[in-house]
């Protein structure tokens, strides 16, 4: 979600330079730093940006490239002077001086502009759109590289899942044999007469079910397939991918806790490392 877009040119408020930058963010946050000549355009600028972007912390800067005149607009001065002369005649007061007219024009103009939300004029709107389009192009280019990195980590995660899945069936048989042996040793040492064999086998089978991870592997494959589908589909995928990564981590943790085997435990650690790497990359996607 990082990138920048720039545009410069003439506008209704004079020559301007517009910069739109974004960095990673869970939602969409828009901050404005506008020239005083843009007073009243704040809402329109933010609405335009929010209409094009879905996530990220965005900063919009609009600067006038020429220093504004120290004098208020001449038409404004004429209008204010005429109104002040009319009011002075009506109240039988002294006619206003040029300085008094300038002060009234400057103060009145800033108050009215600050209190009024104005639509963006055509030229200024076009420059803003150009800057946003450039930002989107940068974000798209970066996103393509990010997706490639995610796919690489995801392929490694799938490979590790297959390694653990091949080991899983042997775990159940080994666990049953080991558990049955320990139970028999305990009975021989502590009970005067052994229980029926059927009861013993049944209890061992119940405990053996605790290491059966077939459902975890099924859900892991379903989640990885969904991640690949989202990446292929494109669009705004960041929030959905974050949810799927949480699910992948949850199933991976369950796999590790249910597997009493060193080889599987090491594989689970590597799988969690892949998820962490993917999570860092997903933060760069919208």
Backbone bond lengths (Angstrom), bond angles and torsions (degrees), N, CA, C in turn:
res aa  C-N    CA-C-N  psi(-1)  N-CA   C-N-CA  omega(-1)  CA-C   N-CA-C  phi
1 X - - - 1.460 - - 1.520 111.77 -
2 X 1.332 117.02 6.24 1.457 119.04 178.30 1.513 110.02 -88.49
3 X 1.318 116.19 150.27 1.464 121.33 179.09 1.512 109.99 164.50
4 X 1.328 114.62 176.67 1.460 119.91 -179.83 1.518 108.90 -150.64
5 X 1.327 114.95 149.32 1.455 121.63 176.07 1.519 109.71 -136.41
6 X 1.325 115.77 144.11 1.459 120.48 -176.85 1.526 110.00 -133.04
7 X 1.323 114.86 152.04 1.465 121.44 174.13 1.517 107.80 -156.61
8 X 1.330 116.05 146.67 1.462 120.70 179.12 1.527 108.44 -147.57
9 X 1.324 115.81 147.49 1.462 119.85 178.92 1.513 111.18 163.21
10 X 1.322 113.93 -176.65 1.461 119.81 179.08 1.520 110.20 -76.24
11 X 1.320 114.94 147.76 1.458 120.64 177.53 1.517 108.69 -146.42
12 X 1.299 115.62 -179.59 1.457 121.39 -179.85 1.537 112.74 -66.06
13 X 1.318 117.88 -17.62 1.469 121.17 177.32 1.526 111.26 -107.16
14 X 1.329 116.76 15.44 1.455 121.73 -178.86 1.514 111.11 101.22
15 X 1.344 117.04 -177.84 1.470 120.28 178.91 1.520 110.96 -62.52
16 X 1.332 116.62 133.43 1.462 120.94 -178.54 1.523 110.52 -135.27
17 X 1.307 114.44 161.18 1.470 122.83 171.88 1.522 106.93 -126.42
18 X 1.338 115.78 127.01 1.462 120.92 -178.27 1.520 109.07 -116.13
19 X 1.309 114.97 133.76 1.465 122.06 178.24 1.522 108.72 -129.17
20 X 1.323 116.03 130.77 1.469 121.82 177.45 1.521 107.53 -125.53
21 X 1.332 116.97 117.11 1.459 122.25 -179.29 1.522 110.49 -121.04
22 X 1.311 116.13 150.61 1.468 119.61 176.69 1.522 109.79 -141.85
23 X 1.326 115.00 146.70 1.462 123.01 172.68 1.525 107.44 -129.22
24 X 1.322 115.93 173.44 1.462 120.16 -175.50 1.521 111.90 -62.32
25 X 1.319 115.57 144.91 1.455 122.61 177.03 1.512 109.84 -165.26
26 X 1.341 116.63 146.25 1.466 119.75 -178.03 1.521 111.61 -67.01
27 X 1.334 117.09 -37.35 1.458 121.07 177.59 1.517 109.58 -116.61
28 X 1.320 116.49 -152.84 1.462 121.73 177.46 1.514 108.82 -116.69
29 X 1.338 115.72 119.87 1.451 122.32 177.64 1.523 107.62 -124.43
30 X 1.339 116.78 126.70 1.458 121.66 -177.59 1.520 109.33 -118.17
31 X 1.323 116.33 122.77 1.456 122.57 175.49 1.523 109.12 -116.04
32 X 1.329 116.04 140.64 1.461 121.65 -176.45 1.518 110.60 -116.66
33 X 1.319 115.07 139.56 1.457 121.28 170.81 1.530 106.97 -133.02
34 X 1.319 115.49 92.45 1.457 121.26 -169.74 1.520 111.43 -110.66
35 X 1.317 114.13 152.21 1.462 120.58 173.29 1.528 109.49 -63.05
36 X 1.337 115.53 152.46 1.467 119.18 177.95 1.521 111.53 -59.93
37 X 1.332 116.89 -25.26 1.463 120.28 178.19 1.527 111.79 -68.50
38 X 1.350 117.05 -14.55 1.470 121.60 179.92 1.520 111.88 -93.41
39 X 1.315 117.76 10.28 1.452 120.54 -179.81 1.530 110.02 -56.39
40 X 1.327 115.54 127.22 1.458 120.96 -177.56 1.516 113.08 101.10
41 X 1.370 116.71 -15.03 1.463 120.28 -178.63 1.532 112.12 -94.45
42 X 1.322 117.81 -1.22 1.463 120.79 -172.57 1.535 112.08 -56.64
43 X 1.304 116.83 -49.60 1.472 120.28 -177.20 1.515 111.43 -63.35
44 X 1.331 116.11 -41.24 1.468 120.06 -178.56 1.524 110.99 -66.54
45 X 1.340 117.06 -40.22 1.461 120.29 179.47 1.531 110.07 -64.37
46 X 1.345 117.06 -47.79 1.463 120.10 -179.33 1.525 111.51 -62.94
47 X 1.319 117.21 -39.34 1.463 120.44 179.14 1.523 111.02 -62.60
48 X 1.336 117.14 -40.55 1.466 121.41 178.55 1.527 110.85 -62.42
49 X 1.319 116.60 -44.45 1.456 120.81 -177.42 1.527 110.20 -67.71
50 X 1.326 117.47 -44.73 1.465 120.55 179.93 1.519 111.68 -64.70
51 X 1.313 117.28 -26.91 1.457 120.20 178.02 1.517 113.83 -71.88
52 X 1.352 117.02 -17.35 1.465 120.40 -176.99 1.520 113.27 -109.48
53 X 1.317 118.45 -21.90 1.458 121.61 -174.90 1.524 110.57 -118.36
54 X 1.336 115.49 148.95 1.452 119.71 -178.91 1.513 114.37 -110.34
55 X 1.350 117.57 -31.20 1.466 121.12 -178.15 1.526 109.45 -142.47
56 X 1.331 114.88 161.26 1.453 120.37 175.13 1.513 112.32 116.34
57 X 1.330 115.26 159.00 1.463 121.49 172.56 1.523 107.12 -96.00
58 X 1.314 116.12 112.63 1.468 121.80 -169.52 1.530 109.73 -111.37
59 X 1.332 115.20 135.96 1.461 122.03 174.93 1.521 108.64 -118.74
60 X 1.326 116.09 126.80 1.467 122.16 177.94 1.526 108.30 -113.19
61 X 1.325 116.10 123.68 1.465 121.93 179.74 1.525 108.56 -119.67
62 X 1.325 116.17 127.07 1.466 121.87 175.03 1.530 107.36 -123.95
63 X 1.339 116.30 116.85 1.458 121.78 -178.37 1.523 109.92 -122.54
64 X 1.300 116.28 140.54 1.465 120.46 171.45 1.518 108.15 -80.37
65 X 1.328 116.93 129.83 1.463 120.87 -176.22 1.519 112.61 -84.06
66 X 1.340 118.12 -10.94 1.466 122.60 173.56 1.511 108.51 -117.53
67 X 1.315 116.09 140.49 1.464 119.31 178.28 1.512 109.95 -64.10
68 X 1.307 118.98 131.94 1.460 121.17 -179.64 1.520 110.64 -68.77
69 X 1.301 115.32 153.40 1.462 120.21 177.68 1.524 110.30 -63.43
70 X 1.349 115.68 146.26 1.456 120.06 177.80 1.517 111.90 -71.93
71 X 1.321 116.48 -18.65 1.460 120.55 179.97 1.515 110.54 -93.62
72 X 1.312 117.85 144.66 1.463 120.13 172.58 1.524 109.83 -63.75
73 X 1.304 115.42 166.55 1.463 120.72 177.85 1.532 110.97 -55.80
74 X 1.343 116.63 136.48 1.480 120.17 -174.70 1.522 111.89 -63.99
75 X 1.310 117.13 -37.78 1.465 118.49 177.79 1.525 110.66 -62.02
76 X 1.345 114.87 -39.72 1.465 118.79 177.47 1.527 110.73 -63.15
77 X 1.366 116.43 -41.85 1.459 120.30 178.79 1.527 111.33 -60.30
78 X 1.336 116.35 -43.95 1.470 119.80 -179.41 1.532 110.41 -62.38
79 X 1.314 115.91 -44.78 1.463 119.58 -178.36 1.526 110.99 -63.51
80 X 1.333 116.34 -46.05 1.457 120.37 -179.40 1.529 110.51 -65.20
81 X 1.335 117.14 -41.40 1.476 120.61 -179.60 1.527 110.65 -62.32
82 X 1.336 117.06 -42.86 1.459 120.65 -179.54 1.523 110.73 -63.64
83 X 1.345 115.90 -42.58 1.459 118.86 179.75 1.537 111.21 -66.24
84 X 1.343 116.69 -38.62 1.461 119.70 -179.74 1.534 111.47 -69.72
85 X 1.350 117.93 -37.90 1.470 120.00 177.12 1.517 110.93 -64.94
86 X 1.338 115.04 -40.76 1.463 119.53 179.70 1.527 109.98 -63.34
87 X 1.329 116.19 -43.83 1.457 120.08 179.53 1.539 110.83 -66.23
88 X 1.342 116.87 -37.81 1.473 119.87 178.76 1.521 111.31 -64.36
89 X 1.356 116.86 -41.65 1.462 120.04 177.56 1.520 110.41 -63.55
90 X 1.323 115.80 -41.30 1.460 119.82 -177.76 1.524 111.38 -64.67
91 X 1.321 116.00 -38.25 1.463 120.58 -178.86 1.521 112.87 -93.85
92 X 1.343 115.17 1.40 1.465 121.26 -179.86 1.535 110.66 57.26
93 X 1.323 114.25 50.33 1.456 121.08 178.03 1.523 110.09 -112.91
94 X 1.324 115.66 170.49 1.464 120.72 178.14 1.523 110.10 -67.41
95 X 1.330 115.98 145.01 1.455 120.44 179.41 1.541 109.85 -65.19
96 X 1.335 116.21 142.89 1.462 119.88 -177.25 1.528 111.81 -68.97
97 X 1.336 115.92 149.45 1.460 121.39 175.79 1.525 109.59 -85.13
98 X 1.345 115.45 169.54 1.470 120.18 178.45 1.527 110.50 -61.12
99 X 1.323 117.48 -40.89 1.462 120.26 -179.45 1.525 110.83 -63.00
100 X 1.311 116.88 -41.29 1.465 120.03 178.95 1.522 111.31 -65.21
101 X 1.332 116.39 -38.57 1.472 119.91 177.42 1.526 110.25 -64.56
102 X 1.363 117.22 -43.43 1.465 120.80 -179.97 1.518 111.37 -63.02
103 X 1.324 116.73 -41.42 1.466 119.74 179.21 1.523 111.45 -64.81
104 X 1.327 116.03 -41.65 1.468 119.72 178.76 1.520 111.37 -65.62
105 X 1.347 116.28 -41.00 1.467 120.32 -178.88 1.522 110.76 -65.97
106 X 1.336 117.08 -43.70 1.465 120.57 -178.65 1.524 111.15 -66.21
107 X 1.334 116.96 -46.03 1.458 120.44 -179.14 1.507 112.84 -66.25
108 X 1.313 117.90 -44.20 1.466 122.14 -178.67 1.500 112.07 -66.65
109 X 1.389 115.86 -37.91 1.457 119.27 -179.01 1.514 111.30 -65.43
110 X 1.348 117.34 -45.54 1.461 119.37 -177.86 1.513 111.78 -66.05
111 X 1.347 116.61 -37.59 1.474 118.52 -179.81 1.512 111.59 -67.19
112 X 1.327 117.56 -42.13 1.466 119.66 -177.30 1.516 110.87 -69.44
113 X 1.373 116.53 -38.42 1.456 118.30 -179.38 1.524 110.98 -68.61
114 X 1.342 116.27 -39.90 1.458 118.92 -177.76 1.523 111.46 -66.33
115 X 1.318 116.40 -28.26 1.460 119.35 -176.03 1.514 112.97 -89.43
116 X 1.341 116.68 -5.89 1.457 119.76 -173.81 1.525 110.84 -117.44
117 X 1.326 116.22 131.11 1.459 121.13 173.79 1.522 107.84 -91.42
118 X 1.330 115.47 122.53 1.464 119.79 -174.56 1.522 111.06 -114.72
119 X 1.332 118.28 148.49 1.469 120.37 174.39 1.523 110.01 -72.22
120 X 1.325 115.80 153.16 1.457 119.96 178.61 1.524 110.37 -70.70
121 X 1.330 118.33 130.42 1.462 119.86 174.52 1.525 110.24 -69.80
122 X 1.315 116.25 162.58 1.471 122.10 -168.24 1.528 113.20 -58.34
123 X 1.335 118.04 -49.67 1.464 120.11 -175.62 1.524 111.40 -66.06
124 X 1.296 116.36 -43.60 1.464 119.71 179.31 1.527 110.66 -64.78
125 X 1.330 116.99 -39.63 1.464 121.04 178.15 1.528 110.73 -63.45
126 X 1.330 117.11 -40.96 1.466 120.80 -179.62 1.531 111.10 -64.33
127 X 1.329 117.60 -40.00 1.456 120.38 178.24 1.526 111.22 -65.78
128 X 1.328 116.43 -40.33 1.464 119.90 177.52 1.524 110.59 -62.70
129 X 1.328 117.16 -43.12 1.460 121.09 178.78 1.527 111.22 -61.87
130 X 1.336 117.19 -38.80 1.462 120.75 178.42 1.522 110.67 -62.27
131 X 1.329 116.56 -44.17 1.466 120.61 179.70 1.529 111.01 -64.53
132 X 1.326 117.29 -42.15 1.464 120.70 179.94 1.529 110.60 -66.26
133 X 1.331 117.70 -40.26 1.464 121.12 178.22 1.525 110.86 -61.07
134 X 1.333 116.56 -41.07 1.459 120.10 178.09 1.520 110.87 -65.04
135 X 1.333 116.84 -40.35 1.459 120.57 175.95 1.523 110.97 -60.35
136 X 1.327 117.14 -45.29 1.459 120.90 -179.59 1.525 111.30 -62.82
137 X 1.339 116.64 -37.26 1.465 120.13 178.08 1.525 110.81 -63.87
138 X 1.334 116.54 -42.38 1.468 120.15 177.42 1.523 110.68 -63.72
139 X 1.332 115.97 -43.34 1.469 119.57 -179.07 1.528 110.68 -65.12
140 X 1.332 117.10 -37.55 1.466 120.51 179.10 1.529 110.58 -65.14
141 X 1.338 116.55 -42.33 1.464 120.39 179.68 1.521 110.65 -63.93
142 X 1.319 116.29 -44.47 1.454 120.10 178.75 1.528 110.48 -65.83
143 X 1.339 116.15 -38.23 1.455 119.99 179.82 1.515 112.74 -61.98
144 X 1.341 116.82 -36.78 1.462 120.39 178.91 1.525 110.50 -63.07
145 X 1.335 116.88 -41.81 1.460 119.69 176.80 1.514 112.12 -66.80
146 X 1.320 116.38 -37.24 1.463 120.69 179.20 1.527 110.91 -65.19
147 X 1.323 116.53 -42.03 1.468 120.38 179.04 1.527 110.37 -61.28
148 X 1.340 117.19 -41.14 1.470 120.36 178.39 1.525 110.99 -60.34
149 X 1.335 116.28 -41.96 1.467 119.99 178.75 1.527 111.27 -65.83
150 X 1.337 116.63 -38.70 1.467 120.30 179.04 1.524 110.57 -65.52
151 X 1.334 116.48 -43.82 1.472 120.57 -179.23 1.527 110.34 -61.51
152 X 1.333 116.56 -38.83 1.469 120.20 178.99 1.529 110.49 -62.56
153 X 1.326 117.35 -45.91 1.458 120.67 178.16 1.530 111.37 -67.04
154 X 1.322 116.24 -36.29 1.463 120.05 -179.54 1.527 110.97 -66.96
155 X 1.320 117.06 -38.85 1.467 120.23 176.75 1.527 110.81 -62.28
156 X 1.335 116.16 -39.77 1.456 119.43 177.51 1.531 111.00 -66.44
157 X 1.319 116.90 -37.45 1.465 120.75 176.90 1.529 110.57 -62.95
158 X 1.321 117.09 -42.85 1.467 120.80 178.97 1.530 110.15 -63.64
159 X 1.337 116.40 -41.52 1.470 119.66 178.49 1.528 110.84 -60.33
160 X 1.315 116.37 -44.75 1.466 120.44 179.46 1.531 111.37 -65.35
161 X 1.329 115.80 -37.08 1.476 119.57 177.32 1.522 110.28 -61.58
162 X 1.330 116.98 -41.36 1.475 121.24 178.74 1.530 110.98 -65.03
163 X 1.342 116.27 -37.55 1.466 119.86 177.78 1.528 110.07 -61.53
164 X 1.333 115.93 -47.02 1.462 119.66 179.73 1.524 111.34 -66.25
165 X 1.333 116.93 -36.64 1.467 120.49 -178.76 1.523 111.63 -65.92
166 X 1.331 117.25 -34.98 1.472 119.83 178.07 1.525 111.34 -68.83
167 X 1.306 116.08 -30.93 1.456 120.64 -179.43 1.531 112.34 -79.94
168 X 1.327 117.07 -27.27 1.467 121.94 -172.30 1.531 114.80 -57.07
169 X 1.347 120.38 -47.93 1.475 118.93 -177.64 1.532 112.73 -59.10
170 X 1.324 117.92 -35.65 1.457 120.36 179.46 1.522 110.83 -69.61
171 X 1.344 115.82 -29.72 1.466 119.24 -179.81 1.515 111.44 -61.26
172 X 1.334 115.72 -42.43 1.463 119.71 -176.72 1.521 110.73 -62.28
173 X 1.339 117.22 -46.37 1.465 120.66 -179.28 1.522 110.88 -66.47
174 X 1.349 115.90 -41.60 1.462 118.72 178.97 1.527 110.74 -64.96
175 X 1.325 116.41 -38.89 1.460 120.53 -179.43 1.525 110.38 -67.03
176 X 1.323 117.02 -41.58 1.468 120.34 178.29 1.528 110.69 -61.23
177 X 1.331 115.52 -46.70 1.469 119.72 -178.37 1.520 111.04 -62.68
178 X 1.351 115.86 -45.08 1.453 120.72 -178.26 1.531 110.94 -66.23
179 X 1.335 116.60 -41.80 1.459 121.02 -178.60 1.523 110.50 -68.00
180 X 1.346 117.03 -42.35 1.461 120.44 179.66 1.525 110.95 -62.90
181 X 1.328 115.03 -39.40 1.463 118.83 179.31 1.530 111.16 -64.33
182 X 1.326 116.99 -42.89 1.471 120.36 -179.06 1.525 111.31 -68.22
183 X 1.334 116.73 -38.03 1.465 119.77 177.87 1.521 110.48 -64.24
184 X 1.328 116.73 -43.06 1.468 120.21 179.66 1.529 111.48 -63.77
185 X 1.344 115.95 -38.44 1.460 119.39 177.95 1.526 110.67 -65.42
186 X 1.323 115.90 -40.30 1.464 119.80 179.12 1.522 111.07 -64.89
187 X 1.333 118.07 -42.60 1.471 122.58 -179.10 1.519 110.32 -64.55
188 X 1.328 114.86 -42.57 1.459 118.65 -178.46 1.517 111.61 -64.14
189 X 1.326 117.01 -31.10 1.457 120.43 -176.65 1.525 113.59 -89.53
190 X 1.338 118.27 -22.99 1.455 119.91 -169.45 1.521 115.82 -123.86
191 X 1.320 118.23 -14.31 1.468 120.23 -177.60 1.515 109.91 -114.52
192 X 1.352 117.00 138.74 1.478 119.41 179.94 1.524 112.69 -67.83
193 X 1.331 115.92 -35.26 1.467 119.15 179.07 1.527 108.64 -136.55
194 X 1.325 119.25 134.30 1.477 122.15 -177.12 1.527 111.15 -69.52
195 X 1.312 117.79 148.74 1.469 120.88 176.19 1.527 110.27 -72.66
196 X 1.344 116.80 166.78 1.460 119.05 178.07 1.529 111.25 -57.32
197 X 1.305 116.28 145.69 1.474 121.32 -177.98 1.518 111.83 -60.37
198 X 1.342 116.19 -35.22 1.474 119.54 -179.20 1.518 110.80 -61.96
199 X 1.343 115.63 -44.23 1.469 119.18 179.15 1.518 111.08 -63.23
200 X 1.307 116.48 -38.90 1.465 120.73 -178.99 1.522 111.16 -65.28
201 X 1.305 115.41 -46.93 1.476 119.67 179.93 1.524 110.63 -63.33
202 X 1.347 116.25 -39.56 1.468 119.69 -179.34 1.533 110.58 -62.58
203 X 1.321 117.49 -44.32 1.461 120.45 -179.24 1.525 111.27 -65.74
204 X 1.315 115.98 -38.76 1.462 119.34 177.91 1.527 110.54 -64.90
205 X 1.329 116.27 -39.23 1.459 120.14 179.21 1.525 111.75 -64.13
206 X 1.337 116.38 -38.18 1.463 120.29 178.30 1.513 110.90 -61.84
207 X 1.309 116.51 -45.91 1.462 119.74 179.87 1.533 111.29 -69.33
208 X 1.314 116.95 -31.95 1.469 119.99 179.84 1.521 111.83 -66.75
209 X 1.332 116.66 -28.94 1.464 119.62 178.30 1.521 111.86 -61.32
210 X 1.315 116.57 -22.91 1.453 120.25 -178.23 1.533 112.37 -68.10
211 X 1.302 117.98 -21.19 1.465 120.49 179.57 1.531 111.72 -101.98
212 X 1.323 116.76 5.32 1.464 120.19 176.91 1.531 108.87 -77.05
213 X 1.327 117.35 115.41 1.467 122.34 -174.92 1.525 111.95 -113.86
214 X 1.311 117.12 22.84 1.468 120.25 -178.26 1.541 111.30 -60.44
215 X 1.331 116.91 -41.43 1.466 119.93 -179.11 1.528 110.87 -66.89
216 X 1.325 116.80 -36.99 1.464 119.63 178.79 1.531 110.84 -62.81
217 X 1.313 116.88 -42.75 1.472 120.11 178.38 1.530 110.93 -64.78
218 X 1.329 116.15 -38.77 1.469 119.82 178.54 1.525 110.74 -61.58
219 X 1.335 117.18 -44.01 1.459 120.24 -179.55 1.536 111.32 -71.00
220 X 1.326 117.58 -36.57 1.466 120.20 177.51 1.528 110.92 -60.59
221 X 1.312 116.68 -43.20 1.471 119.91 179.74 1.531 110.76 -67.46
222 X 1.326 116.54 -38.44 1.470 119.31 179.08 1.531 110.25 -64.33
223 X 1.325 117.33 -41.33 1.464 120.53 -179.06 1.537 111.39 -68.87
224 X 1.323 117.46 -40.69 1.465 119.03 179.15 1.528 110.99 -66.64
225 X 1.313 116.83 -36.57 1.472 119.70 176.21 1.530 110.68 -63.53
226 X 1.338 116.54 -38.70 1.461 120.21 179.39 1.531 110.92 -67.79
227 X 1.329 116.89 -38.51 1.471 119.95 177.23 1.522 110.19 -61.65
228 X 1.319 117.51 -45.73 1.463 120.87 179.07 1.524 111.14 -61.80
229 X 1.329 116.09 -40.06 1.465 120.07 179.52 1.521 111.14 -63.46
230 X 1.324 117.18 -43.02 1.468 120.93 179.24 1.525 111.35 -63.68
231 X 1.330 117.06 -43.05 1.460 120.48 179.93 1.521 111.15 -64.01
232 X 1.330 116.37 -37.15 1.464 120.36 178.63 1.521 111.13 -70.63
233 X 1.332 116.50 -36.45 1.462 120.75 -177.87 1.516 111.49 -70.22
234 X 1.341 117.55 -39.61 1.464 121.60 -179.32 1.516 111.69 79.08
235 X 1.340 115.80 -165.99 1.454 121.18 -176.86 1.521 110.70 84.87
236 X 1.321 116.89 -156.58 1.460 122.16 -179.95 1.535 108.89 -82.84
237 X 1.323 115.66 100.80 1.467 120.77 -173.21 1.532 112.84 -118.17
238 X 1.330 118.28 -7.39 1.457 121.52 -171.66 1.516 114.30 -55.22
239 X 1.341 116.78 -51.75 1.475 119.59 -175.69 1.527 111.53 -65.77
240 X 1.323 117.49 -41.02 1.463 120.84 179.18 1.529 110.90 -64.71
241 X 1.330 117.07 -39.79 1.459 120.10 178.69 1.526 111.00 -65.75
242 X 1.317 117.45 -38.75 1.464 120.33 177.96 1.533 110.76 -60.14
243 X 1.331 116.71 -41.22 1.463 120.63 178.18 1.531 110.94 -64.28
244 X 1.336 116.92 -44.13 1.464 120.38 -179.07 1.526 111.48 -65.15
245 X 1.324 117.01 -35.51 1.464 119.71 177.57 1.529 111.22 -65.94
246 X 1.320 116.99 -36.13 1.463 119.99 174.93 1.526 110.98 -61.31
247 X 1.338 115.37 -41.23 1.457 119.75 178.84 1.529 111.37 -67.52
248 X 1.339 116.89 -41.01 1.463 120.38 177.65 1.529 110.45 -60.49
249 X 1.322 116.67 -43.10 1.461 120.24 -179.68 1.520 110.82 -66.00
250 X 1.326 117.00 -39.61 1.464 120.12 -179.92 1.531 110.89 -63.29
251 X 1.336 117.34 -46.05 1.463 120.87 179.75 1.531 111.22 -66.97
252 X 1.334 116.88 -36.20 1.461 120.37 178.79 1.518 110.56 -66.17
253 X 1.322 117.47 -41.48 1.467 121.10 176.92 1.530 111.19 -62.37
254 X 1.335 115.88 -41.37 1.469 119.44 178.08 1.519 110.60 -63.57
255 X 1.329 115.83 -40.90 1.473 120.57 177.70 1.524 110.39 -58.51
256 X 1.320 116.20 -44.09 1.454 119.57 -179.54 1.519 112.86 -66.51
257 X 1.338 116.89 -40.84 1.469 120.22 -177.79 1.531 112.37 -71.07
258 X 1.337 118.15 -25.43 1.466 121.50 -177.53 1.529 112.96 -94.36
259 X 1.316 117.70 -3.28 1.467 120.49 -175.00 1.527 110.34 -111.01
260 X 1.347 118.33 102.10 1.470 121.55 179.79 1.529 110.88 -82.10
261 X 1.334 116.28 62.31 1.458 120.13 -174.53 1.525 109.04 -146.59
262 X 1.310 117.42 132.00 1.461 122.01 -176.68 1.519 111.45 -65.40
263 X 1.323 117.71 -41.80 1.469 120.89 -178.84 1.527 110.84 -61.95
264 X 1.320 116.41 -44.76 1.459 119.78 178.78 1.527 110.61 -66.59
265 X 1.327 116.48 -38.33 1.465 120.19 179.31 1.529 110.98 -60.13
266 X 1.323 117.04 -42.38 1.466 120.44 177.75 1.530 110.98 -65.97
267 X 1.320 115.65 -38.61 1.467 119.29 178.29 1.523 111.06 -64.65
268 X 1.330 116.90 -39.22 1.465 121.60 178.66 1.520 110.71 -63.08
269 X 1.321 117.45 -40.01 1.466 120.78 177.71 1.532 110.23 -60.53
270 X 1.328 116.56 -43.23 1.470 120.47 178.49 1.533 111.23 -65.71
271 X 1.333 117.30 -37.03 1.467 121.29 177.65 1.524 110.70 -63.75
272 X 1.329 116.38 -42.31 1.473 120.39 179.00 1.524 111.16 -66.16
273 X 1.326 116.33 -33.05 1.461 119.59 176.15 1.522 110.89 -64.73
274 X 1.327 117.38 -39.02 1.473 121.38 176.57 1.528 110.66 -62.86
275 X 1.332 116.60 -43.48 1.466 120.36 179.97 1.517 110.37 -61.65
276 X 1.338 117.37 -41.98 1.466 120.73 179.51 1.527 110.89 -62.53
277 X 1.346 116.74 -41.33 1.467 120.03 179.12 1.524 111.05 -65.74
278 X 1.333 117.11 -40.21 1.474 120.79 178.56 1.529 109.81 -65.27
279 X 1.325 116.45 -40.54 1.465 120.12 -179.11 1.525 111.19 -60.33
280 X 1.329 117.56 -39.93 1.464 120.42 177.64 1.525 111.27 -63.04
281 X 1.328 116.31 -38.52 1.460 120.07 -179.58 1.515 112.24 -73.15
282 X 1.330 116.72 -35.67 1.469 120.69 -178.66 1.524 110.72 -63.26
283 X 1.339 116.89 -28.31 1.471 120.31 177.94 1.519 111.94 -61.83
284 X 1.356 117.03 -17.87 1.463 120.76 179.46 1.520 112.76 -91.80
285 X 1.320 117.61 -0.11 1.466 120.72 -178.03 1.520 111.08 -103.87
286 X 1.315 115.62 147.23 1.473 120.86 177.56 1.509 109.35 -82.47
